[in-house]
Each structure stands twice: as C-alpha cells, then as structure tokens.
Amino acid sequence: MFGPLHTSSTINPGSVISSYAEQSASRLPLSPSTSDSPYPLFRDTLTKDGLFVSGQDDHWRVASSPFVLSHEEARFFEALGQHLLLFYQALNRLYLESLKGMQPAWVHEYLDIGKPEDLLALARMNRFKNQLPGVIRPDLIPTTDGMALTELDSVPGGIGLTGSLSRMYARQGSPVWPQADGLIQGFSRMLRGALHGKPPRVAIVVSDEAEAYRAEMQWVVTQLRQEGWEAYCGHPRDIRFTEEGLLIHHEGQDRPLSVVYRFYELFDLKNIPKGELIAYSAKKGRVVVTPPYKPWVEEKLALALFHHPILEKFWEHELKSDTFDCLRAIIPGTWILDPRPLPPSAVIPGLRHGNRAVSDWKWLGEATQKERQYVIKVSGFSDQAWGSRGVSIGHDMSQVQWKEVVSHALDQFETSPSILQTFHKGRLVVVEYYDSHSGEVVSMEGRARLSPYYFVNEGQAHLGGILATICPKDKKIIHGMRDAVMAPCSVMDGHPGP
C-alpha cells in the first residue's frame, strides 16, 4: 500500500535515459561550519510537523541539502508520470476486457486471487469503470545504465514527509525541484478534480494499520486548510453515515464530506470500522472515495503482465510507442510464481536458468548464491505486501532460507500470489547528512531510491516532488531505515534544461 519502503535495484538494458554515474562529495556540499549548521532548526521543524518524536532518536538521517538530479534525470521524471497514468488506464482496460472475454480470462483470474466477492462486485460497477488512483508513486533505482522501476504504489505514504522537507530546505535557501509547495498544490488540485462541483470538504481517513503515517497526513490536512479546503484527518470510527451523505465527527460536531481520501489497504477492509458505510456511500454517489476500490491496480503482478508475450500486442496497441518503449526499458523482468504444472511443450516466458529455458520452479530453490540474483515479493492484498515486509533477496540469504521462501511463495499462490523480479545493484552515490548528536556533517557512500509523486487531474499526471532515500551501500533493501538519509530533490544548475 503506502509507499513500499523497500525496493530491489533492478535494471533492463536500453534504458530511456542516460547514466549519471559521476557522483562525488560535491553532490551534497558540506556546511561551512558546525556553528552555522541549520540541523537544530531542521530537527525542530520536523518535530513540530510530527515527523520526528521529541526526545527520541531520529528515525532517519537529515541530509545537509537536497539530492541533485542531472538534467537528463529531471526530464525523465517530468515525462514518467504520464507514461504511468497511461499504463494504469491500459491495465484497467485489460482487466475489464478480460472479464468480458475480449482478453484472456487468466488475466482477471490472476488479479482476482484472494479477493472477496463483495469487493470485486463493488469494484466492477459501471459507475467506477473509468476511475483510477489520483496519486501515483513509483520507486526507482538509479543504476549505472539508467533507471529501474521496482514498485508502483497508488496509496503512498510520504506525501506529508516530502512536502515538509521540501518547504524546510527551500526556506534555508536550497533549490527544491520542481517546487517547494509541489506536493500540497498537486494533492489539492487532484482532490478538486474529483469534486465534480461539490463543496471542497475532504477527510483523509487513516486506519490502524497505517497509524505510523497519521502525523504526516495531519500535516497535509493543515496545509489543505490554507488552500481553502474544509479538511480533516480522522480514524474510520469517526465517520458518520446518513441517507443524505457521509460525515466525519470532529471537535464534537458532525461535518459533511464531499471526498474521502482512502488511506487504508483494501486487504484490511474487514478491520475498518464503518468501512461498509464508506463503500455504500461511494456506491450511491453520495461521496467520492479516492483511490477507488479497485484491487487490480494495486497488484505488483501487473508488472509481470506487462512483460507477458501473449499480452504484448495489447500493450503495443493501447500504449503510445514512447510510453511502451519507456516502460519496457525501466520495468525489470518480472514473473508470477504460479506453481501449476505446464504442458511438456511450454516454458516460463523469458526466464532462463544456466542459459536454458525452464518450465517449473524447482530449479529456483536449488539455485546457487550466484544464480539467485532475484527478489521475491508478495504481490498485493496482504499485510506482507507493503513496507519492507514480504521481500526476500535471493543472494542475501542462505540456500536453506531461500528454498523455504520459494516453497512458501508457491504454497500461498491460491490466496496470496508472489512475484519474482530480477535484481541489480543501484549505482553508488555520496551524500552528506547531519549527525544527530553533534550536528556536524558526515559523509556516507550509499545507494539511492527515488520516489516521485504524481498527481492526476483532468487526464494529466503532474509531478509534485521527489523523495530521495539513500541507504548505506552494504544494505540490500533500500527503505526508510534509521541509517537512511532522506531529502527532496533539486536539479543541477536549478532547472532541467531544454
């Protein structure tokens, strides 16, 4: 769900952007002196915004300045959002056409695994036919050969975190790209596009499962109020239902709502108080719920469908040539771990072991460490499908452990399928961050994950900001750990160029 805080660094040859491998300490310049360090101000700001907890150690490290992108990288990120929106539109069409028999039935059968019938019935209603997520956040790894997309999230965390960091660095005179207020401006425009003439009243509803993100979403609500919104951040139990519409209980009063921003997982619906009432209100058109209840757009196995040779003609027809080429270049090799036997004449498309085609998964569990350059991830609709949960890196564990992971993934296929993805390291970068005890600047060599936030309005996906997460180079999984450095991004010389 929310911005998986993990990712493998994977790569496909022929990436659409050039490598930007020249990394040096100048990427994030040192502060002139400890006495001039703005770290205490940064920490106070982050604590006030709820991103640090007063009196506790930092949850992550604060960079001394934004993470610098090359001109080519900036142009890539400017264009990527629209490519991903077109992918979502095509995926939605593929699923619906599969239901109608216009595309292979196994497409929707894969995407429906483990989903309750009442959720599928709601999601398939004609009134929701063309609805798609309003926020798109991929995770990408800069490699020596370009970018690699390893996750695609439509209910991401980090909007408040990236928004607060962007403003914080901008106030200190650091250039933030594309703009310091891009996250809030983009989020607000996305919500206004969903209103359809209704009053600007929104509730960000945060579940218990997402509790760690409540403070940052409260920060988002505070900023939305400054944009003219009647905005609230609440728990599902705060929702009130009437036949006229949906309300939220706030400060002793029930406030009417036009939009609910769903910040909870679909797999968790059974644990969401008032969840059925929210869904019923959306069904009757009394409130807009975004992202919509469409579990098929929240499955990682969609990346495997993109590479499936039987569906190649569909993707080529539905996507513009530049979008198809971009996605083919950045989406790593991905397969669904389906244990069902194949006929003797069939093989798993695109997958080879020892330069030989394979027709079952037996070899995977027996593969040597050198041969295990893969990642296994739970696809979706599971509490193991977000954060750094449910992720196993083949060459980072013993063969016994890896064999157990493979066996478990295959055993769980009928209720919670997993995917296999190729793994390649991200390129090394150098960052500087403030030591939380001394406030001095410390240099670190690491690997980065770049998470751009795109907001959809009137059929266009606009970039609001990018969160860079840099972890020490010995870490295989890149996520928001205590040792990670986190920062917004800027562009070399301040603009992406022509």
VMD Tcl script that draws the C-alpha trace (Angstrom):
set ca {
  {0.00 0.00 0.00}
  {1.80 3.03 1.25}
  {4.93 3.61 -0.50}
  {6.62 0.35 0.00}
  {9.68 1.37 1.92}
  {11.70 -1.33 0.20}
  {12.85 -1.97 -3.30}
  {15.26 -4.09 -5.23}
  {17.52 -2.27 -7.62}
  {16.66 -3.80 -10.96}
  {17.51 -2.80 -14.47}
  {16.64 -3.51 -18.05}
  {19.08 -2.85 -20.89}
  {18.29 0.05 -23.17}
  {17.01 2.46 -20.53}
  {15.43 5.61 -21.95}
  {17.75 7.90 -20.03}
  {21.49 8.08 -19.85}
  {23.52 7.11 -16.85}
  {24.53 9.85 -14.49}
  {27.30 8.00 -12.71}
  {29.61 10.86 -11.79}
  {28.98 11.06 -8.06}
  {31.17 12.99 -5.68}
  {31.09 14.76 -2.38}
  {30.11 17.92 -4.20}
  {26.69 16.39 -4.86}
  {25.66 17.47 -1.37}
  {28.04 20.20 -0.23}
  {29.29 20.41 3.31}
  {28.08 23.15 5.60}
  {30.72 25.81 6.27}
  {30.95 25.05 9.97}
  {29.20 23.27 12.80}
  {28.15 26.58 14.35}
  {26.38 27.51 11.13}
  {24.59 24.16 10.86}
  {20.81 24.50 10.46}
  {20.33 21.00 11.88}
  {18.71 22.16 15.18}
  {16.22 24.20 13.16}
  {15.60 21.25 10.84}
  {15.02 18.93 13.78}
  {12.65 21.39 15.47}
  {10.69 21.76 12.24}
  {10.45 18.01 11.72}
  {9.38 17.51 15.33}
  {6.72 20.21 15.02}
  {5.44 18.59 11.83}
  {5.23 15.21 13.58}
  {7.98 13.59 11.52}
  {10.32 13.21 14.50}
  {9.17 12.44 18.03}
  {10.54 14.87 20.60}
  {13.04 13.27 22.98}
  {13.67 10.23 20.80}
  {16.49 9.40 18.41}
  {15.97 10.34 14.80}
  {14.01 7.86 12.72}
  {16.28 8.63 9.77}
  {19.14 10.97 8.89}
  {18.69 14.54 7.66}
  {20.65 15.45 4.53}
  {22.60 18.70 4.50}
  {20.94 19.69 1.20}
  {18.64 18.25 -1.47}
  {19.66 15.31 -3.62}
  {20.83 16.62 -7.00}
  {19.45 15.22 -10.25}
  {21.07 15.55 -13.64}
  {19.23 17.35 -16.44}
  {18.52 14.03 -18.13}
  {17.11 12.57 -14.92}
  {14.88 15.60 -14.43}
  {13.49 15.37 -17.95}
  {12.88 11.65 -17.40}
  {10.88 12.32 -14.24}
  {8.88 15.09 -15.90}
  {7.70 12.66 -18.58}
  {7.34 9.50 -16.47}
  {4.08 10.42 -14.73}
  {2.07 10.49 -17.94}
  {3.57 7.18 -19.05}
  {2.48 5.59 -15.75}
  {-1.01 7.07 -15.98}
  {-1.38 5.55 -19.45}
  {-0.17 2.23 -18.01}
  {-2.87 2.39 -15.31}
  {-5.51 3.18 -17.91}
  {-4.40 0.26 -20.07}
  {-4.22 -2.11 -17.09}
  {-7.76 -1.14 -16.08}
  {-8.96 -1.77 -19.64}
  {-7.10 -5.09 -19.79}
  {-8.82 -6.29 -16.64}
  {-12.31 -5.26 -17.78}
  {-11.83 -6.75 -21.23}
  {-10.61 -9.97 -19.61}
  {-13.90 -10.14 -17.69}
  {-15.81 -9.76 -20.97}
  {-13.79 -12.43 -22.78}
  {-12.08 -9.93 -25.07}
  {-8.72 -10.71 -23.44}
  {-7.50 -13.97 -21.84}
  {-9.55 -14.95 -18.77}
  {-6.39 -15.78 -16.85}
  {-5.61 -12.04 -16.65}
  {-8.50 -11.22 -14.32}
  {-8.17 -14.60 -12.62}
  {-4.60 -13.72 -11.58}
  {-5.64 -10.25 -10.41}
  {-8.70 -11.56 -8.51}
  {-6.86 -14.18 -6.44}
  {-7.68 -13.85 -2.75}
  {-10.19 -11.00 -3.18}
  {-13.65 -11.32 -1.55}
  {-16.58 -11.38 -3.96}
  {-18.29 -8.36 -2.41}
  {-15.19 -6.20 -3.03}
  {-14.93 -7.41 -6.63}
  {-18.64 -6.75 -7.22}
  {-18.25 -3.18 -5.93}
  {-15.06 -2.54 -7.90}
  {-16.59 -3.77 -11.17}
  {-19.62 -1.46 -11.03}
  {-20.11 0.65 -14.15}
  {-20.09 3.89 -12.14}
  {-16.46 3.20 -11.23}
  {-15.43 1.90 -14.66}
  {-13.04 4.71 -15.54}
  {-11.94 5.72 -12.04}
  {-8.21 5.45 -11.34}
  {-5.91 6.45 -8.47}
  {-5.29 10.19 -8.21}
  {-1.78 9.74 -6.79}
  {0.88 7.66 -8.50}
  {4.21 6.98 -6.81}
  {6.77 4.66 -8.35}
  {10.02 3.65 -6.68}
  {13.01 3.85 -8.98}
  {16.65 2.90 -8.56}
  {19.36 4.90 -10.38}
  {21.76 2.32 -11.81}
  {24.86 2.67 -13.95}
  {22.66 2.07 -17.01}
  {19.66 4.25 -16.20}
  {16.56 3.97 -14.03}
  {14.81 0.81 -12.86}
  {11.20 0.83 -11.65}
  {10.70 -1.72 -8.88}
  {7.41 -0.66 -7.25}
  {4.28 1.19 -8.30}
  {2.09 2.50 -5.47}
  {-1.30 4.20 -5.66}
  {-1.83 4.72 -1.90}
  {1.61 6.01 -0.94}
  {2.87 7.37 2.32}
  {5.42 10.14 2.29}
  {3.30 12.98 0.86}
  {3.50 14.91 4.12}
  {7.11 13.93 4.73}
  {8.27 15.06 1.28}
  {6.14 18.19 1.44}
  {7.51 19.22 4.81}
  {11.12 18.51 3.79}
  {10.70 20.45 0.54}
  {9.50 23.56 2.37}
  {12.15 23.19 5.03}
  {15.06 23.15 2.58}
  {13.56 25.92 0.46}
  {13.32 28.18 3.50}
  {17.04 27.63 4.04}
  {17.76 28.78 0.50}
  {18.23 25.38 -1.12}
  {16.63 24.96 -4.56}
  {13.90 22.30 -4.46}
  {12.60 20.80 -7.70}
  {10.05 21.05 -9.18}
  {8.86 23.44 -6.43}
  {8.77 23.68 -2.66}
  {4.94 23.51 -2.46}
  {4.51 20.99 -5.26}
  {3.20 18.17 -3.07}
  {0.37 20.16 -1.47}
  {-0.50 22.06 -4.64}
  {-0.65 18.82 -6.61}
  {-2.65 16.97 -3.95}
  {-5.13 19.84 -3.72}
  {-5.61 20.01 -7.50}
  {-6.12 16.26 -7.64}
  {-8.84 16.42 -4.98}
  {-10.57 19.39 -6.64}
  {-10.68 17.43 -9.87}
  {-12.59 14.69 -8.03}
  {-15.22 17.06 -6.56}
  {-17.47 17.32 -9.62}
  {-18.92 20.60 -8.40}
  {-19.32 19.58 -4.76}
  {-18.06 21.76 -1.87}
  {-14.34 21.38 -1.01}
  {-14.76 19.12 2.03}
  {-12.31 16.25 2.43}
  {-11.39 13.73 5.10}
  {-8.16 11.76 4.98}
  {-9.21 8.54 6.70}
  {-6.24 6.71 8.26}
  {-6.58 3.14 9.54}
  {-4.86 1.50 12.49}
  {-2.65 -0.39 10.02}
  {-1.43 2.99 8.73}
  {-1.06 4.63 12.14}
  {2.62 5.45 11.58}
  {1.55 7.84 8.81}
  {-1.14 9.70 10.76}
  {1.09 12.61 11.81}
  {2.21 13.38 8.28}
  {-1.36 13.17 6.97}
  {-2.43 15.59 9.70}
  {0.27 17.92 8.36}
  {-1.24 17.56 4.88}
  {-4.67 18.47 6.25}
  {-3.27 21.61 7.91}
  {-1.80 22.70 4.57}
  {-5.03 21.92 2.69}
  {-6.94 24.24 5.01}
  {-4.65 27.03 3.90}
  {-5.63 26.15 0.32}
  {-9.30 26.76 1.09}
  {-10.30 23.22 1.98}
  {-12.54 22.17 4.84}
  {-10.20 19.32 5.63}
  {-9.97 16.69 8.36}
  {-7.72 13.78 9.27}
  {-9.59 11.07 11.11}
  {-9.95 7.43 12.01}
  {-12.60 5.29 10.28}
  {-14.54 5.19 13.55}
  {-15.00 8.99 13.24}
  {-17.15 8.53 10.13}
  {-20.91 9.05 10.45}
  {-23.46 7.80 7.92}
  {-26.80 9.26 6.91}
  {-29.02 8.64 3.90}
  {-28.16 12.15 2.71}
  {-24.41 11.74 2.85}
  {-21.26 10.89 4.76}
  {-19.97 12.93 7.70}
  {-16.96 12.99 9.98}
  {-17.14 13.66 13.70}
  {-14.70 16.47 14.52}
  {-14.46 18.52 17.72}
  {-17.91 17.48 18.88}
  {-19.70 18.08 15.57}
  {-20.57 16.03 12.51}
  {-19.13 17.64 9.39}
  {-20.41 16.76 5.88}
  {-17.92 15.38 3.36}
  {-17.57 15.51 -0.40}
  {-14.38 13.45 -0.73}
  {-12.77 10.70 1.32}
  {-9.09 10.10 0.67}
  {-8.71 6.40 1.46}
  {-5.51 5.88 3.38}
  {-6.07 2.23 4.19}
  {-5.39 -1.04 2.41}
  {-8.12 -2.99 0.66}
  {-6.90 -6.21 2.30}
  {-7.64 -4.54 5.64}
  {-11.29 -3.69 4.88}
  {-12.61 -6.27 7.35}
  {-10.82 -4.36 10.12}
  {-12.03 -0.89 9.05}
  {-14.85 0.43 11.28}
  {-17.58 1.96 9.11}
  {-15.78 0.56 6.06}
  {-19.00 -0.83 4.59}
  {-20.74 2.51 5.08}
  {-17.98 4.38 3.28}
  {-18.19 1.91 0.40}
  {-22.00 2.15 0.33}
  {-21.86 5.95 0.19}
  {-19.41 5.76 -2.71}
  {-21.65 3.21 -4.43}
  {-24.65 5.55 -4.14}
  {-22.66 8.58 -5.30}
  {-23.01 10.47 -2.03}
  {-19.27 10.79 -1.54}
  {-16.22 10.37 -3.75}
  {-13.65 7.87 -2.48}
  {-10.15 8.09 -3.89}
  {-8.21 5.99 -4.65}
  {-11.13 3.88 -5.85}
  {-11.87 0.37 -4.62}
  {-10.03 -1.33 -7.47}
  {-7.73 -4.05 -6.16}
  {-6.41 -4.97 -9.61}
  {-4.50 -1.69 -9.90}
  {-2.76 -2.37 -6.57}
  {-1.09 -5.68 -7.52}
  {2.64 -5.94 -8.22}
  {1.96 -8.80 -10.62}
  {0.71 -6.17 -13.11}
  {4.41 -5.66 -13.88}
  {4.64 -9.32 -14.88}
  {1.59 -8.94 -17.14}
  {3.33 -6.09 -18.93}
  {6.16 -8.44 -19.95}
  {3.94 -11.41 -20.86}
  {4.40 -12.24 -24.57}
  {0.74 -13.18 -25.04}
  {-0.23 -9.64 -24.00}
  {2.45 -7.83 -25.99}
  {0.06 -6.97 -28.82}
  {-2.42 -5.49 -26.32}
  {0.18 -3.25 -24.69}
  {1.57 -2.11 -28.04}
  {-1.93 -1.22 -29.22}
  {-3.07 0.55 -26.04}
  {0.11 2.49 -25.28}
  {1.82 5.16 -27.33}
  {5.12 4.00 -28.74}
  {7.17 6.27 -26.46}
  {5.26 5.02 -23.40}
  {5.68 1.38 -24.41}
  {9.40 1.87 -25.02}
  {9.88 3.70 -21.73}
  {8.10 1.07 -19.67}
  {9.81 -1.80 -21.47}
  {13.15 -0.21 -20.60}
  {12.54 0.51 -16.91}
  {10.29 -2.34 -15.69}
  {12.55 -5.24 -14.68}
  {11.99 -8.84 -15.65}
  {9.03 -9.96 -13.51}
  {7.24 -13.31 -13.24}
  {4.26 -14.62 -11.28}
  {5.21 -17.54 -9.04}
  {2.49 -19.87 -10.30}
  {3.07 -23.49 -9.19}
  {0.60 -25.07 -11.62}
  {2.25 -27.57 -13.99}
  {2.80 -26.65 -17.65}
  {2.35 -28.99 -20.61}
  {5.59 -30.53 -21.94}
  {5.78 -28.08 -24.83}
  {5.53 -24.94 -22.66}
  {8.16 -22.88 -20.83}
  {8.03 -19.92 -18.45}
  {8.38 -17.00 -20.89}
  {11.59 -15.02 -20.69}
  {13.03 -16.96 -17.75}
  {16.23 -18.94 -18.18}
  {18.48 -20.93 -15.87}
  {22.01 -21.71 -16.96}
  {21.11 -20.33 -20.39}
  {18.32 -22.92 -20.63}
  {14.57 -22.40 -20.76}
  {12.66 -23.65 -17.71}
  {9.12 -24.99 -17.26}
  {8.81 -25.21 -13.47}
  {10.17 -23.55 -10.34}
  {12.12 -26.49 -8.89}
  {15.45 -25.08 -10.03}
  {14.84 -21.77 -8.20}
  {15.03 -23.26 -4.73}
  {18.21 -25.17 -5.62}
  {19.95 -22.21 -7.31}
  {23.41 -21.24 -6.07}
  {24.03 -17.84 -4.49}
  {25.41 -16.52 -7.78}
  {22.29 -17.76 -9.58}
  {19.92 -16.22 -7.02}
  {20.07 -12.65 -8.33}
  {16.33 -12.34 -7.76}
  {13.82 -10.80 -5.37}
  {10.58 -12.43 -4.27}
  {7.75 -10.09 -3.20}
  {4.16 -10.65 -2.14}
  {2.08 -9.18 -4.94}
  {-0.72 -7.46 -3.01}
  {-3.87 -7.78 -0.88}
  {-1.81 -8.89 2.09}
  {-0.30 -7.31 5.17}
  {3.02 -8.59 3.80}
  {2.72 -6.59 0.58}
  {3.74 -3.15 1.83}
  {6.71 -1.68 3.64}
  {9.78 -3.91 3.63}
  {7.65 -6.90 4.59}
  {7.27 -9.87 2.31}
  {10.52 -9.12 0.45}
  {13.29 -11.71 0.12}
  {16.55 -11.20 -1.78}
  {17.96 -14.46 -3.07}
  {21.69 -13.81 -2.79}
  {21.31 -12.19 0.64}
  {20.24 -15.37 2.45}
  {21.33 -18.96 2.84}
  {20.16 -21.57 0.38}
  {18.05 -23.19 3.10}
  {16.29 -19.88 3.82}
  {15.83 -19.13 0.13}
  {14.38 -22.58 -0.54}
  {11.86 -22.03 2.27}
  {10.88 -18.65 0.81}
  {10.35 -20.14 -2.66}
  {8.34 -23.03 -1.23}
  {6.19 -20.72 0.88}
  {5.52 -18.36 -2.05}
  {4.37 -21.27 -4.23}
  {2.24 -22.72 -1.44}
  {0.46 -19.38 -0.92}
  {-0.34 -18.84 -4.60}
  {-4.06 -19.62 -4.35}
  {-4.62 -16.99 -1.65}
  {-1.74 -14.53 -1.95}
  {0.48 -14.81 -5.03}
  {4.05 -13.54 -5.14}
  {6.27 -12.28 -7.94}
  {9.87 -12.95 -8.87}
  {11.94 -9.96 -10.04}
  {15.48 -9.68 -11.31}
  {17.92 -7.87 -9.02}
  {20.77 -5.48 -9.87}
  {22.58 -3.05 -7.61}
  {21.97 0.65 -7.76}
  {24.96 2.82 -8.54}
  {26.93 4.32 -5.68}
  {26.31 7.91 -4.63}
  {27.83 10.12 -1.95}
  {25.64 12.12 0.42}
  {26.23 14.26 3.48}
  {23.96 14.31 6.49}
  {23.81 15.89 9.92}
  {24.94 13.76 12.82}
  {22.03 13.85 15.29}
  {24.28 14.19 18.34}
  {26.92 16.68 17.21}
  {25.07 18.41 14.40}
  {28.20 18.06 12.27}
  {28.12 16.97 8.66}
  {29.08 13.36 7.95}
  {29.70 11.83 4.54}
  {28.24 8.48 3.50}
  {28.53 6.32 0.41}
  {25.29 4.58 -0.42}
  {22.63 3.60 -2.94}
  {19.53 5.65 -3.67}
  {15.84 5.10 -4.24}
  {13.96 7.95 -5.92}
  {10.21 8.20 -5.30}
  {8.42 10.81 -7.43}
  {4.84 11.82 -6.56}
  {2.48 12.39 -9.47}
  {-0.98 13.90 -9.05}
  {-3.67 13.25 -11.65}
  {-6.03 16.00 -12.75}
  {-8.02 16.27 -16.00}
  {-6.24 13.33 -17.56}
  {-2.73 14.58 -16.85}
  {-0.21 13.37 -14.27}
  {1.77 16.26 -12.81}
  {5.00 15.88 -10.82}
  {4.70 17.34 -7.31}
  {8.05 16.36 -5.83}
  {10.59 13.58 -5.41}
  {11.77 11.95 -2.20}
  {15.31 10.55 -2.26}
  {16.17 7.76 0.19}
  {19.84 6.81 0.39}
  {20.91 3.79 2.42}
  {24.43 2.60 3.29}
  {26.00 0.69 0.42}
  {26.01 -2.61 2.32}
  {22.20 -2.62 2.62}
  {20.40 -4.78 0.06}
  {16.91 -3.38 0.70}
  {16.55 0.38 0.34}
  {13.91 1.80 2.69}
  {13.35 4.43 5.35}
  {15.53 2.80 7.99}
  {17.32 4.60 10.82}
  {20.55 4.64 8.80}
  {18.89 6.10 5.71}
  {19.40 9.68 4.54}
  {16.21 11.30 3.24}
  {15.81 14.51 1.25}
  {13.82 16.18 -1.51}
  {15.50 16.69 -4.87}
  {16.95 19.57 -6.83}
  {18.31 19.81 -10.36}
  {21.86 20.60 -11.38}
  {22.06 24.37 -12.07}
  {18.50 24.73 -10.80}
  {16.49 23.71 -13.89}
  {16.07 20.61 -16.07}
  {17.20 22.30 -19.26}
  {15.67 22.04 -22.73}
}
mol new
graphics top color blue
foreach p $ca { graphics top sphere $p radius 0.5 }
foreach p [lrange $ca 0 end-1] q [lrange $ca 1 end] { graphics top cylinder $p $q radius 0.2 }
display resetview
